[in-house]
Amino acid sequence: MERREEQPGAAGAGAAPALDFTVENVEKALHQLYYDPNIENKNLAQKWLMQAQVSPQAWHFSWQLLQPNKVPEIQYFGASALHIKISRYWSDIPTDQYESLKAQLFTQITRFASGSKIVLTRLCVALASLALSMMPDAWPCAVADMVRLFQAEDSPVDGQGRCLALLELLTVLPEEFQTSRLPQYRKSLVRASLAVECGAVFPLLEQLLQQPSSPSCVRQKVLKCFSSWVQLEVPLQDCEALIQAAFAALQDSELFDSSVEAIVNAISQPDAQRYVNTLLKLIPLVLGLQDQLRQAVQNGDMETSHGICRIAVALGENHSRALLDQVEHWQSFLALVNMIMFCTGIPGHFPVNETTSSLTLTFWYTLQDDILSFEAEKQAVYQQVYRPVYFQLVDVLLHKAQFPSDEEYGFWSSDEKEQFRIYRVDISDTLMYVYEMLGAELLSNLYDKLGRLLTSSEEPYSWQHTEALLYGFQSIAETIDVNYSDVVPGLIGLIPRISISNVQLADTVMFTIGALSEWLADHPVMINSVLPLVLHALGNPELSISSVSTLKKICRECKYDLPPYAANIVAVSQDVLMKQIHKNLPQEVHSSHPQPGVSGTDPRCSAPQTSQCMWLMQALGFLLSALQVEEILKNLHSLISPYIQQLEKLAEEIPNPSNKLAIVHILGLLSNLFTTLDVSHHEDDHEGSELRKLPVPQGPNPVVVVLQQVFQLIQKVLSKWLNDAQVVEAVCAIFEKSVKTLLDDFAPMVPQLCEMLGRMYSTIPQASALDLTRQLVHIFAHEPAHFPPIEALFLLVTSVTLTLFQQGPRDHPDIVDSFMQLLAQALKRKPDLFLCERLDVKAVFQCAVLALKFPEAPTVKASCGFFTELLPRCGEVEPVGKVVQEDGRMLLIAVLEAIGGQASRSLMDCFADILFALNKHCFSLLSVWIKEALQSPGFPSARLSPEQKDTFSQQILRERVNKRRVKEMVKEFTLLCRGLHGTDYTADY
């Protein structure tokens, strides 16, 4: 066995130079890997050993490392190397050596049956891999042979050892099949062969599982083996006897987990729904577990209750449609549903006292979908049966959503609190979904319960119960249109009667009011019932997220009805902001709700601006938008004057980290205010015909007035912080958000902003300045009055960026990305910008070609976007046509190089867009260039034949209409270039 020439694959050993992959060196490297304290030495050893495993010499040293005198770590490496060689380099093994390799592996497995278990498993995996490679032709009855060989009486190993070794081999065989790299056609053949072979496995497993004399370790291994085989989609009816035996084994605590896994895997097979008769036989078996489930719950045995719940849910969730179809068995399925309801309502608080109830939530979605998918007559019958069940479910879920006592909650870890928060969100989603089935009656049900709770003197008041009912109402109101619900007025009337003495309850009251903000907009007379509660809550840091987000919703939805309250809202908000109640508040507040998204906050700005302050400014922007211009200016003055004074002071000071945070914070407040302060009501234009628009104000826009007043101050701040990306971004964000909101109203600011941007970018180029320039080009470049300053700015930033390219742009992918987007916007919005004599179109083109080769995907996408805008303008913009004619071949070469393997496969659609544009707008040039380019040997990949290249060029040139087809061609061609065509690896893309 140890002679080199006898090892499979040895014939191909001369193909690679023989590195020192000897037994001695492998052992030294393993010793270094396991015992050397130096991490660099460990890494070197690991790298060397990985090379050793795939070397031709591995066929030689692997067997020697398995010798009985070696330690398990060394033996394990030998077994692993054998597996790698068999699974990855099967084609290297001569067919006449298959049988000897098989025999050697059987011998080693027999020897290790009473040895190291980890080595045994690796050897079994190696033999499994060999069997899969030989099936079905070279080894048609592989599994039956394995069973026969290990049952032979003349083996030196005792019966139990042989049995466990066989079970290990049979267990890893399906697992190895699932992860194998077999080609698709081979995989289908082998799967069919294994399906036949299970006839040799299941009778053995049944015999071992049902034999009273089988030791526990054998029965556990049997269950794991069964669990492994059923994942090959074995017909459920063939598993009946084993499933029943697995149910019986649930009574044995040592076998419980393995039994659960086997049953769940068997039931969950996608094909199992075809075997309705077998499924119907399983229902009594599952229902028979109810006593064991109740006992486990009573004893606090969470593992047992969890396992039984998994089985019930697996049957109900995977097969509810098939079982509902069996109308004559409706009572047994209803009993299963009630068992799952018991699991949903299992006593205790998730995740501290129980971890089971969350498993059931998806089942309730599935059951409802299946009921609602039936034809009307059948659906009506099932609605009658299951509506009461779903009303019970709502009660159960709201009970589960209740917070524990304050004392108990105080002992929970932060991780447990977070898991409970997520669990409540899942409950919220379920309630929202259930509304589809129960409709308005659900809201009435919740309202009646809340009314009784708040008005009854019979029961002691429970804030947890109140909070849960409100949470249920809010869950539905957040996503369902409740504007026509007759219970909302009563609910709004009840809210002020709630005794709020708890943060969690207060939070939910706030979020409920926020969820009803659209209803309040239609019923403005009710605003005064709840607005005082919201304004009062603003002063509580613990209610930061809920109170501010609710005020923002009210100001956005009800802004035309808020002028009477505006002075009070502004005063309270200003007081809250100046006292910095919400400043630097940790995000892990006591809220049980997820933090809402922050619109209008630049995600690139990493300064610790607190989101709540920014939301508050957005709320005030909505509010002020509905006031008269004089009122807006008056409120703006009082609101932002303190910040302007602070900014003036900061502008005088020497830059330091503390100053920077304060500056970025103030600039963030201003930009968020201007994001929503829209006196021309641009945001309302899409909201329908019933708009209550105010007259369009005459005179300058209030935001423009303020910006003009603070413009010099902002320039002063910039002069000191021009080299700080965060401050520059914060300044640009003010103007960018103002431009987006004000649109044409921003016009008076265009000349001075263009001048400031030019100075900024000339001094220190930054991406945020280019992004703002792009906004200006988008909105104002087509207007003759604004074209001169826009053109001057465009030419200046282009010139500066081209200089940056000459110095080396690799360190500035963000600038290159933004520059490409600016160029594309210019071509789209105002191609005349490319007619200017001072614009070096040739240099721009060449830089964009260079950008195509960047490693950063966003930059490459932006560059491709530029070319897809540029190429259609070859005819109408003379400088563009000229540069494409002169340098288009360079662009094509870059595109083909990218397709050939230099760019990520995920970007191929972008490069296909360029090819399509070239073909559509420069056909005569492309037809010459592509043939010339592909004639070069080895271009764009050495893996391509001349015929494949010729076919590709012909396909591309023929397709001038269907862009999707060009994308398919490019994807096919890039796989050929990379040597991936026809491999399983491509299936992931």
N, C-alpha and C positions, 0 to 999 in steps of 0.2 A: 504493500500500500504506500510505502514511503518513497519508492523509486520514482524519480521525476517523470520518466518516460511513460509510466503507467497512468498518470493523472489525465483526466479529461482536459482537453484544451491545451495540452502541452505542445501539440503540433504547431499551434500558432504563437508559441512563446517567443520565437525569434523575431517577431514583428517589431518589438520594442526593445530598446537597450536594457539589459538586465541590471536594474538598480540593486542595491544591497538589501533586497527584501528576503533576507534569510530568517530562519526560525529564531536564531540568536538575537538578531537585530529587532525583530518584531517583539520579542519578549522584553528587550531593553526599553523599547519605546513604550510598551504597555506599563512597565514599571515606572517610567518617567511620567506618563499620563496620570497614573493613580497616586503616586507617592511624592513626586517632586514638588516642593513648596513654591517654586518659582513659576508664576503664571505664564510667562513667556515660553519657558521650556515646555509646559503643558500644551500650550497652543501649537508649538512646533511639532511636538510628538503627535498630537491629534491630526495635524495636516499630513504628516508623513504616513501615519497609519491609514488614513483615508486613501492615499495613493497606493499603499500596499494592498488594501482590500480589492482594488480593481486591477491590480497588475496580473500578468500571466503567472507569476510565481505563486500567487495566492492558491492555485490548484495544488501546489506542492506543500506549502507550509501549513495550510488549514488543517489537513489530516494530522500532521505532527503535533499541532497545538491541542488536538483533542485527546492526546495520550493520557492515560489514567494518572500519571505522576505530575500532571500540570494542575495549577490552581484553577478554580472556576472562572476567574476573570479572563485568564488566557484561553481556556477552553471555549468560553463564550465568544471571544473575538474570532476564533477559528470557525465556529459554527456560523457566525454572522458573515464572515468572508465567503463561506460556501454559498450562503443564501444570495448574496449580492452577485456572485459569479453566475449562479444558475438563473436568477431572475432577470439580470440585465445583459448577460453575454451568452444567452442560450445558443445563438447561432454559431458561437466558436466551438461548440462541443460536437465532435464527430458522432454521427448516428450509431456507429458500431460501439461506442462507449456508453450509450444510455443505460444498458442493463447493468454494467459493472458499477456505474455511479449510483444507480438505484439500490443495488445490493449493498454497497458500502454504507449508504445512508441508513438503510434498514438495520445493518449491523450496529452502527453507532447509536441509533435510537434505542435499540434493545439494550445496549450496554448502559446508556444513561437513564433507562427506565428506573433504575434504583440509585441514580446519581443526582447531580445538580439539576434542579427543576428549570432554572433559567436557560441552561445549556440545552436541556431536552426540548424546551419550547422552540429555540432557534433552529435546532436540527429538524424538528417537525415542520417548521415553516419552510425550511430548505427543501424537504421532501415534497411538501405540498406544492411549492413552486415548480418542482420538477414534474410532478404529476399533471399540473395544469398545462405545462408546455408539451407534454406527450399525449394528452387526451385530445380527441378520442381515438386517433388513428394508431399511434405507437403504443398506447396503453389503454385499450378500450374499457377494461374493467378495473380501473385503478383502485376505486374505493373497496370493491368486493375483495380484491387481492390484499389490500391492507388489513381488512377484517380477518381474512383467512390466515394470513401470516402471523398475526398477533394472537390468534386463538390456538396456534400450534402447541401441542402438549410438550414437544421436545425442547422448548426454550429453557435456557438456564435461569430465566427470571421468573419469580413467583407470579401466580395468577393475578393478584391485585396490581402488582407493578406493571404487568403487561397490559392489563385492562386500562389503567390510568394513562399509560403511554399511548395506547390506541385512541382513547377518548381525546387526548390532547391533540393528536394528529388530525382526527376527524373534526375537532373544533376549529383548528387554525386553517383548514382547507377552504371553507367558504369565506373566511376573513381574508385570506390571501387572494382569493378570486376577486373579491370586491375592490381590492387596492391594486390588483395586477395591471401591468401596462400592455396587456394583450390587445392586438388590433381588433377593431370592432367585429369583423367577420369571424375571427377566432373566438372572441368572447361569446358570441351567440352559440357557436358550436359547443363550446365547453359548458355553457350554462345548460344547454339541452342535455348534454351527457350527464352532468351532475344531477339534474332533475330525475333522470332514470336511476342513477346510482343511489338516490336516497332510499330506494327500496331495499338496499343492503344495510342501511344505517338505522332506519326507524325501528324495525323489529328488534334489533340489538338494544337500542335505547329503551324501548318499552320493557323488554325483559329485565334489564338491569334496574330500571326505576321501580318496577312492580315486585321485584324479588325481595322478600323480607330480609334475606341474608346479606343484601348489598350494603356495604358500609356507607356511612354518611358521606365520606370524601368521594366515593364513586358516584353516588346519586347526585351530589352537587355538580360533579363534572358532567354527568349525563344531561342535567338541565342546561348547563352552559353550552354544551354541544348542540342540543336541540335549538336553543336560542340562536345559535350561529347559523344553523341550517335553514330555519324558517325565513331568514332574510334573503334567501334565494328565491322567494316567492313560490314556495312549495304549496300545492293546492291545500286549502284549509281542511277539506274532508280527509286528506291523508294524515292530518295531524291530530285528529279527534282523540285517539286513545292517549297520545302523549300529553295533550292539553288537559285531559281529565286527570291523568296521573300527576301533572304539575299542580292542579287545583288541590288534589289530596295532599301533596307535599307542603302546601301552605301552612298546614297545622304544625309542621316541624320548624321550630325557630331557626335551626341551623340552615335549613333549605329555603327559608322564606324569600330572601332577596333574589336568589337565583330563579325561584319559581315565578315570582312577579315579573322578572325580566323576560323569561321565556314566554309567559302567557301574553304579556303586552306586545312583544315582538310578533307573536303568531297572529294575534287579533288585528294588529295594525297594518298587516300586509295590504297593499293597494288592491290586490286581486281578491281579497277575502270576501268582499261584498257579493261576489258571485255565488257563494255557498250559503244561501239563506237558511237552509235546513240546519246546517251546522251552527250557524249563528244563533238560531232559535234554541238549540240545545244548550248553548253557553249561558243564556240568560238565567236559567234556574241555578246554574253553578255559581254565577256571580251573586245572585240574590241570596244564595246559601251562605255567603260570607258575612251577612249583616250582623249576626250575633258576635262573630269574632271582631268585626269593626267596632260595634258598640262597646264591647269589653275593652278593646284597645283604647278607645276614647276615654272611657271611665278610668282606666289605669294610667292615663297620660303617656301611653306608648305611641309616640308620634310616628315612629318608623313603620309600625304595622298599619296604622290608619292611613298613612301616606301610600303604602304599597297597595292596599285594597282599593283605595280611591283611584289609583292609577289604572287598575284593571277595569273598574266600572266605567271610568271616563273613556278608556281606550275603546271599549265596546260601544258605548253610546255615541261618542264623537265621530268615530270612523264609519259607523254603520246606521246612523239614525234614519237616513232616507230609506235604506233597505228594510229596516225593521218597522218603520211607520207604514210602509207599503203593505205589510202583513196585517191587514185590518182586523182579522179574526183573533190576532194575538195582542190587541191593543192594551189589554190589562197588564200583561206581563211586562211590556215595554214601559208602561206608566209606572209600574213598580220599580223598574230600573231607574227611571227619571227621578222618582222620589228618593231612591237610595243616593243618587248623585246630589239631590237637594240637601240630604242629610250631611253629605261631605262639604257642600258649600257653606252650610250653617254650623259647621263643627265648632264646639265651644272653644273659647280662648281668643286671644288677640294675635293676629298675624303680625310679625313673624316670630313673636316671642313665645307664645304658648301653643301655637299650631302653625304648620307650614303646608297644610293640605288644601285649604279652601281655594287658593289661587289656581290650582290645577283644573278646576271645574269651569272657569269662566268662559273659555272658548267653546265648551260644549253647549252653553246656552245660546251663543251666537248661531252655532251650527243647527241646533234643533229648530230655532225660530226660522232660519233661512229655508230649511227643508219643509216646514209646515206651510210657509208662505209661497212655496214654489208649486204646491199642488193645484190642480184645477179647482174652480170655485166651490163645487159641491163637497169635495173631500176636505178642502181647506176649512169650510164652515164647520164640519164635524169636528175636526181637530182643534179649531179655535175654541169650540165649546168645551173641549176636554182640557186644553192647555192654558187658556186665559187665566183661570184661577191659579194654576201652577205658577204662571209668571207674576201674578200679583203677590203670591207667597214669596217668590224669588226676590221681588223688590223689598219686601219686609226683611228678608234674611240678609240681603246685601247691605241695607241701611243699618241693620244691627251690627254687621261685621265692620262697617265703616266707622263705627263710633270709637272715639278716643277712650283710652282707659282713664282711670282717675288721675288727677294731677300728681298725686304721690307716686303712683305706679309709673306714670309716664316719665317722671323725673329720674327713674333708675334705668331707663332705656338708653342704650348706646346711640351715638349719632348714626351708626350704620343701620341699626334697627329702626330708627325714626325715618331714615331715608327709604328703607324698604317698605315701611308702612305707608309713606307718602305715595310711592309708586303703585302700591296695591290699591290705594284709594282712587288713584287716577284710572286704574283698570276697572274698578267698580263704576266710576263715573262714566267711562266709555260704554260699559255694559248697560247701564241705566238709559243712556241716550239711545242705544240701539233698541232696547226693549220698548221704548216709546212708540216705535213703528208698529208694534203689535197691539199695544194697549191704548194708545192714543190719548185723547183729552181726559179720559177717565182716570188715567194715571196721575195727572196733575191735580185733579179734584181729590183723589185719594190722599195725596201728600198734603194738600191744603187742609183737608178735614182733620187729619191727624195732628198737624201743626196747630190748628185752631184749638182743638181739644186740649192739647198739651199746654198751651199758653193761657187758656181761660179756666182750666179745671183746677179746683182746689183740693180734689180728692187725693191725687197722687203727689209725692214729693217732686219738686222741679228738678229736671236733669238737663244740664246744659249740653251734655253729650247727645242726648236724644234730639234736642232742638237742633243742634248743629248738623246732625246726620240728615234730618228731614230737609233742612235748608240746602244742604250739600246735594241731596238728590234733586231738588227743584232746580238748583243752579246748573247741575250737570246737563239737564235737559234744555234749560233756557239758553245756555251758551251756544247750542248748535241748532235748535229747533225754533222755528218762528212761532213765538207764543203771543204775538200781537193780538190774536183773536180769542185768546183764552179768557173765559169769564172769571177765572179765579185770581188772575194777576192783581186786579184792584184790591181784592181782599188781602192778598199777600203783602202788597205795599203798605196796606193799613196795619197789618200785624207786625211788620218789622220794627217800628218804633216802640212796640210793647215788649220787645225781647229784652230781658235783663242781661246785659253784656258784662260779665265779670271775668271773662277768660279770653286769652289771646286767640286760641283756635276758633272759638265761636265768633269773635269779632272779625277775624279774617274772612270767615265764610259769609257773614252778613255783608261785608264789603263786596266780595266777589259776586254774591247774589244780586246786589244792586247793580253792579257793573254788567252782569248778564242781562239785566232788564232795561239797559240804557236805551235800546231802540224802542221799546214799549213806552218809556218815559217821553221820548221825542213825539210820539203820537198822542200822549196824554199829559201835556205839560203841567196841568193843574196839580199833578201828583209830585212834581219835582221837589216842592218844598217839604214834602213828608220825609224825604230821605237825604236831601243835600246837607242839612245840618249834621247828620250822623257822619257823613263822609268828611266834611270839613273838620269835625271834632277829631276824627281818627287820624287825620293828617299829622297831628301833633304827637302821635305815639310812634316812636321809632320801631317798635315791634310789629306795627301794622304798615310798615313802609311800603312793601310791594302791593298789598291789596288795596290800600287807600289811594295811593297815587295812580295805580292803573285804573281804578274805578273812576276817579275824577277825570282822568284822560278820556275814558269812554264816554262819560256824560258830556264833557265839553265838546267832544267830536260829534256825537249824535244829536245833542240837544242845543247846539250853540245859538240857534236863532231864538230860543226861548230863555236864554240865560242873561241877557242884558240887565234885568232887574236885580240879579244876584251878583253881577260881575264885580262890583266894588268889594263885596265881602269875600268873594273867591280870591281875588287878587291880593287883598290884604292878608288873608290867612296864609296863602301860598308864600307871599313875600316874607312873612314872619317865620314860617317854617324854613324857608331857604336861608334866611339870614342867621337863624339860630343853628343852622347846619345840622338839623335833626336827622336828615337822611344821609349825611356825609360819612363816607368810609364805613358804612354799615355792612357787616358780613353778609354774603348772599345766603348763608345757611340760617335764614330767619325761621321763626316758628311756624311759618305757613305750611299748610298741608297741600298747597297747590303748586303746580309747576310755575316757574317764573315766565311771564309772558314775553314774547319777542319784543325787542326794542327797535321800533322802526326809526329810521333817521339817524342812527348812531353809526359812525364809520367803524366797521369791524377792524380796520387796520390800526386804529388808534388804541394803543395799549396802555395809555395813562389811566390811572385808577379813577376815572370819572364814575361817580355812582350813577347807576342806571335810573334810580328813582328821581334824582334831581333833574336828569335829562327828560324823563317822562313828564315831570311836573311842568317844565318849560314848554314841552309840546302841548300839554293840556291848556296852558295859558295862551299859546299861539292860536289854538282853535277858538278859545273863548273870545280873544280880542278881535278875531276876524269878523265877528258879527256886529261889532260896535261901529259907531260913527267915527270918521277919521280923527276928529278932534279928541274924542274919548280914547281912541287907540293911542294917539301921541301922548296924551296926559298919563295914561297907565304905563306906557312904555318908559316914559321919563322916570316915573317913581320906581318902576321895576328894575331897570338896568343901571340907573345912575350909581348905586353903590358899587356895582361891579366895574363900571367904567373908572370910577375913582380908584378902586383897588388895582385895576390894570395900569392906570397912569403911574401909580406908586411903584408897581412891579417893573414897569418899563425903565424906571430910573435906577433900579438896583443892579448890582453886578450879578450876572447869571449864575445860578446854582441850582442843584436838583430840586430843592424845596420850591423855589420860585417857579421853576418849570412846571411842576405839578399844578400849582395855583393858576398859572397862565393857561395851561391846556384845559383846566376845569372851567375857567371863565369863558374861554372861547367856545368850549363845548356847549355851555349853557346858551350862549347867544345863537349858535348854529341850530340847536334844537328848537329854540323859540322861533327862529326864522323859517324853519322847516314847515311849520303848520300855520304861520301867520299869513293868510291868503285873502286879502280884502277883495280881490277880483273873483274869488270863488272858483278857481280853475278846477279844484278837486270835485266840485259839485256837478260839473258839466256832464258827467256820465251817469248821474244817479237817477235819471228819469225826468218825467215832465212836471211832477208836482213839486217844484222847487220853490222855496220861499226866499228868493234871492233879494238881497238888498240892492239898492241902486248902485251902479258902478261909481265909485268915488271920483270926484274931480280933483285935479291937482296931483302933486307927487305922492307916490306910495310911501306909507309910514316906514316900512322897512328900509326903503332907499334913503329916506330922510335920516334915519338912525345910522345907516352904513356910511353915509357921507359925513356925518358928524364925527364918527369914530375912525374914519379912514386913515387920517394922519397918525392917530394913536397906534393903529394896527401896523402901519409902516414902521413906526418907531420900535415896536416890539420885535418886528421881523429883523430890523437892522442888527439887533443884538443876538437873535436866535436863528439866524439864517442857515446855520450849519446843523441845526437840530431837526431831524425829519419829523418828529412828533409835533413840534410847534408849527412847522410849515404845513403839515397835514391839517392841523387844527384851524389854521388861518384859511387855508384853501377850502376846508369844509364849510366855513361860514358862507363864503361866496357861492360855492357849488350848490349848497342847499337852497340858498336864496334865489339863485338863477333858476333852479328846477321848479321852485314854488311860484316865483313871480313871472317867469317867462318874459313876455314883451315889456312888462312893467319895470324890469331891471335895466332897460335901455339907458337911462341917464348915467349909469355907473360904468358902462362898457369902456369908454376911452381911458378913464383913470385906472380901471382894473387891468386893462391890457398893458398899460405902461408899467404898473407895479409887477405884474406877472413876468414881463420881459426882464425887468431888473433882477427879480428873484432868480429866475432860471439862468440868467447870464452869469450870476455870481456863483451859485451852487445848484447845478441841475438836480431836480427831484421829481419823482413820478407824479406826485400829487399836483404839481403845477401843470404838468401836461394833461392830466385828467380834467382839470378846470378849464384849460384852453380848449379841450375837446368839447366841453359843454357850451362854451361861448361860440365855437364854430357851429355847433349843431343848431343853436337857437338864433344867432344873429348874422352868420356869414352871408345868408341869402338876401339880407336887407341892404340896399345901396348905401344908406346913411352910415351903417356900421361897418361896411366892408373895409375901409382904409385901416382903422386900428386893428381889426381882426387879421387882415393880411399882413400888417407889419409884425404883429405878434407871431403869427404862423411862420413867417420867414425867419424871424429871430430864433425861435426855439428849434427850428429845423437846422439852422446854421450851427447853433451850439451843440446840438445832438450829433451832427455829422462830425464835428471836431472831436466829440467824445468817442465816436467810432474809430477815428484815426488813432486815438491814444490807447484804445483797447476797451471794448464795451463788455467784456465777459463778466466783469464785476458788477454790472448794473443791469441785470435781466429785467428788473421792474421798470426801469426807465425805457429800455428797448420795447418792452411790452406796451407801455402806455404810448410811446411814440408811434408804434405801428397802428394802434387803435386811433390815434389822432389823424394819421395820414389817411386811413380808411374812411374816417368820418368826413374829412375834407373832400375826398373824391366823391363820396355819396351826396354830401350836402352842397358843396360848391366846387365843382371841378375846375372852375376858373382860377382857383388858387395855384393850380399846376401850370397855368399859362404865363405866370410871372417870370420875366427874364432872370431875376435874381435867384430863382429857385433852381438849384442844381439837381434836376430830375435824375440824371444819370447816377450821381452819388447816392441819392435816396434809394434808387433801384438796387444798386450794388449792396448797400447796407442792409436792405430788406432780405436780399439773398443770403447774406451772412447770418442774419437773424434766424433764417430757416434751420441753421445748423446748431442752434443753441440747445443745450440739454434740457432746459426748462420747458415743459409742455405748454404752459399758458403763453409764453413768448412765441413759440413756434405757431400756435393757433392764431395769435394776433397777426403774425407775419403772413400766414396763409390768407387770413381775412383781408389784408392789404392788397395782395395780388389778385384776389377774386374781385375786388372793387376796381383795381387798376386796369386789368386786361380788357374788360368790356369798353373801355374808353380809348382804345387804340385809334379808332377812327375819328372821334370828335375832338380829342385834345392832342394837338400836333406833337408837343414834346414827349408825351407818353408813347404815341405811336413810334416815334423815332427811337426812343430808348429800348422799346421792346424789340424793334427790328435789329438794333445793334447788339443788345445784351440778352435777348430772350433765350438764346441757346444756353447761357450760363445759368439762367433760372431752371430750364429743363434738366440740366445736368444735376443741379442741387436736388430737384424733386426726385429724380431717378435714384440718386445716391440714398436719399431718405427711404424710398420704397425698397431699395436693395438691402437695407438692414441697418442704416445708420440712425434711423429714428424709431421711436417706440411704435409698435403695431397699433396702439390706441389712437395714433394721429393719422392713420392712413386715409380716413375720410377727408381730412383737410387737404392732403396732397392730391387726392383724387379731384377735389374741387378745382385746384389750379390746372390740372391736366384737362379737365372738362372746359374750363374757360379758355385755355390756349387753343383747344381744338375748335371751339365755337367761334372765337374771334380772331385767331391767327392760324387758320388751318393750313394755308400754303407753306408758311414758315415751319410749323410743327411737323408737317409731313417730311420735310427735308431734315430737320434737326434730329428727330427721334430715330430715323434710320441711321444717320451718321453716328449718333451717340451709342446706339446699341451694337454697332459693328465692332467697337473696341473690345478686344478679348478680355474676359473676366469682369466686364462692366455690365450692370451694376453689382453682379455677384458671380463668383467663380463657379457656382453650382448650376448656372443656367446653360442650356445648350443653345446654339444659334437658332434652332427651330422654335424653341420656347420664346426667345426674344422677338423673333419675327412674328409669331402668332400674336404676342402682346401688342406690338406696334400696330398691326393690322386691325386688331379688335378696337383699340383706342381710336384710331383714325376713322373707323366706321361709325362710331357712336357719338353723334353730335346733338342728340335730343334727350336721351334718357340718362340723367345724372346718376340715378341709383345703380344703373347697370355698370357705369364706369367705376363706381365705388366697389362693386363686386369684383370687377376685373383686377383692380389694384390690390384688393385683399388676397385674391387668388395668386397674383404675381408675387406679392411680398412673401407669401408662404413658400413658394418655389425658391425665391432668393435666399431664404433663411434655412432651407432644408427641412421645413416643417410640414410640407404638403402631405396630406394623407395620414398624419400622426394623430394620436388621441389628444396630444397637447393642444391642438388647435380648437378643440371642442369648447374650451373655456372662453373663447373670444367670439 
